[in-house]
C-alpha cells in the first residue's frame, strides 16, 4: 500500500510533524481509498549543513540568495 516519504530540514517541532503526517495520511486515504492501517508516512530530517541547493549549503547565512543562482 502507499508509502509516503517527506525529506526536510531538521528542526520541525513535534506538533508540526504530527500535523503534516496526519494531513498526508488523510489526503492519501481520500485520493486512493487505501485503508488507514495500510498507509505509511514518514519524515526524514536532514541537517542544514548536509543539504545543498545550487551548491549552497542550507546552513550558509546567504542560502536564500545563493540557492537561487543560475550561474557559478
Secondary structure, 3 states (H helix, E strand, C coil): CCEEEEEEECCCCHHHHHHHHHHHHHHHHHHHCCCHHHCEEEEEEECHHHCEECCEECCCCCHHHHCCCCCC
